[in-house]
Amino acid sequence: MGNRAVIHFQGSNVGMYVHWNGGRDTIEPMLEVAKEYELRGGDYGLARLAQMFGNFMGGTLSMGIDELERLDCDNNNNGVYVIDSKFNIVDRQYMLGAEQSDYDPEDMKQAFRDANDSYFKAKAAR
């Protein structure tokens, strides 16, 4: 059991699997903070998203990066978020059921900032 999701950039065959906190109410705020940090897209951006998510979650479990064909894309939870180079969700695959909306987006953005500001220097004024 988990709240699984895969995130990948449009046109890439590599994705990031998250076992916990894969609902849109966590993923979208993380992407918004990535925009604030002015991260670049593509595989480098995916690596930085993994860093952000790992800092947020802590510990050593619950995520990985691999080729899409090896990841649990049809995961019976949140499926796959396809994002563009500007960190916008542009497509969703294998999504079952309703979107999760348990967490306040502003609280989640702040939680990502709290976990990551010491590693990423936000250039955008808040």
C-alpha positions as CSV (number, residue, x, y, z in Angstrom):
1,M,0.0,0.0,0.0
2,G,1.0,3.6,-0.6
3,N,0.0,6.7,-2.3
4,R,2.1,6.1,-5.4
5,A,2.9,8.2,-8.4
6,V,5.4,8.6,-11.2
7,I,6.6,12.0,-12.4
8,H,8.3,12.4,-15.8
9,F,9.1,15.2,-18.2
10,Q,7.3,15.1,-21.5
11,G,9.4,13.4,-24.2
12,S,11.6,11.6,-21.7
13,N,11.7,7.9,-21.0
14,V,13.0,8.4,-17.4
15,G,10.7,9.0,-14.4
16,M,10.7,9.4,-10.6
17,Y,8.6,7.0,-8.6
18,V,7.3,8.1,-5.2
19,H,5.7,5.6,-2.9
20,W,4.1,8.1,-0.5
21,N,2.6,11.6,-1.0
22,G,1.9,11.0,-4.7
23,G,-1.4,12.9,-4.6
24,R,-1.8,16.1,-6.7
25,D,-2.1,18.0,-3.4
26,T,1.6,17.2,-2.8
27,I,3.0,17.0,-6.4
28,E,1.6,20.3,-7.7
29,P,2.9,22.4,-4.7
30,M,6.3,20.7,-5.2
31,L,6.3,21.7,-8.8
32,E,5.3,25.3,-7.9
33,V,8.3,25.5,-5.5
34,A,10.6,24.1,-8.3
35,K,9.4,27.0,-10.4
36,E,10.3,29.4,-7.6
37,Y,13.8,27.9,-7.5
38,E,14.0,28.3,-11.3
39,L,15.1,24.8,-11.8
40,R,15.7,23.7,-15.4
41,G,13.6,20.9,-17.0
42,G,14.5,17.6,-18.4
43,D,16.6,14.9,-16.8
44,Y,18.5,17.5,-14.7
45,G,15.2,18.9,-13.5
46,L,14.1,15.4,-12.6
47,A,17.2,14.9,-10.5
48,R,16.5,18.1,-8.6
49,L,12.9,17.2,-8.1
50,A,14.1,13.9,-6.6
51,Q,16.4,15.9,-4.3
52,M,13.5,18.2,-3.3
53,F,11.2,15.3,-2.6
54,G,13.9,13.4,-0.7
55,N,14.6,16.4,1.5
56,F,10.9,16.8,2.1
57,M,10.3,13.1,3.0
58,G,13.5,12.4,4.8
59,G,14.9,8.9,5.4
60,T,16.2,6.7,2.7
61,L,13.1,4.9,1.3
62,S,10.0,5.7,-0.8
63,M,11.4,6.9,-4.1
64,G,13.5,6.1,-7.1
65,I,14.5,7.0,-10.6
66,D,14.4,4.6,-13.6
67,E,13.2,4.1,-17.1
68,L,9.4,4.4,-17.3
69,E,9.0,0.8,-18.5
70,R,10.6,-0.4,-15.2
71,L,8.5,1.9,-12.9
72,D,5.1,1.1,-11.4
73,C,3.2,3.5,-13.7
74,D,-0.1,1.7,-13.5
75,N,0.1,1.8,-9.7
76,N,-3.6,1.8,-8.7
77,N,-3.1,5.2,-7.1
78,N,-2.1,8.5,-8.8
79,G,-0.6,7.1,-12.0
80,V,1.8,9.2,-14.0
81,Y,2.2,13.0,-14.0
82,V,3.6,14.2,-17.3
83,I,5.2,17.6,-16.9
84,D,6.6,20.1,-19.3
85,S,9.9,21.9,-19.1
86,K,8.3,24.6,-17.0
87,F,7.1,22.2,-14.3
88,N,3.4,22.3,-15.4
89,I,1.3,19.1,-15.3
90,V,0.3,18.6,-19.0
91,D,-1.0,15.1,-18.9
92,R,-2.0,12.3,-16.6
93,Q,-1.9,8.6,-17.3
94,Y,-3.3,5.7,-15.3
95,M,-5.2,7.9,-12.8
96,L,-7.9,6.1,-11.0
97,G,-10.6,7.8,-8.9
98,A,-10.8,11.3,-7.6
99,E,-7.9,13.7,-7.0
100,Q,-6.7,13.8,-3.5
101,S,-7.2,17.1,-1.8
102,D,-6.2,16.4,1.9
103,Y,-3.4,19.0,2.1
104,D,-3.6,22.8,1.8
105,P,-1.5,23.9,-1.2
106,E,0.1,26.8,0.6
107,D,1.0,24.7,3.6
108,M,2.6,22.1,1.3
109,K,4.6,24.7,-0.6
110,Q,5.9,26.0,2.7
111,A,6.8,22.5,3.8
112,F,8.8,22.0,0.6
113,R,10.5,25.4,1.1
114,D,11.3,24.6,4.7
115,A,12.9,21.3,3.7
116,N,14.8,22.8,0.7
117,D,15.6,26.5,1.1
118,S,18.9,25.7,2.6
119,Y,19.8,23.7,-0.5
120,F,18.2,25.8,-3.2
121,K,18.4,29.5,-3.3
122,A,15.0,30.8,-4.4
123,K,15.5,33.6,-6.8
124,A,11.9,34.6,-7.1
125,A,10.6,37.0,-4.5
126,R,7.9,35.6,-2.3
